[in-house]
Amino acid sequence: MFNSNKYFFLAYGLVWISTSIAVSTAICITKSAIPLWTMFIPLFVNMSTGSKGN
């Protein structure tokens, strides 16, 4: 069980990290704070462990 949780947290953390890098780049390019709204995207990511049949 711990092994699958480790990968779950790693994947979810990578979603946040990649989104924050993209937002930081967009803020630097556009010189606007509007790309900060993109940080809400990872909140809607639904990840689950186990198979779909269970």
ABEGO torsion letter per residue (X at the ends): XAAAAAAAAAAAAAAAAAAAAAAAAAAAAAGBAAAAAAAAAAAABBBBBEBAAX
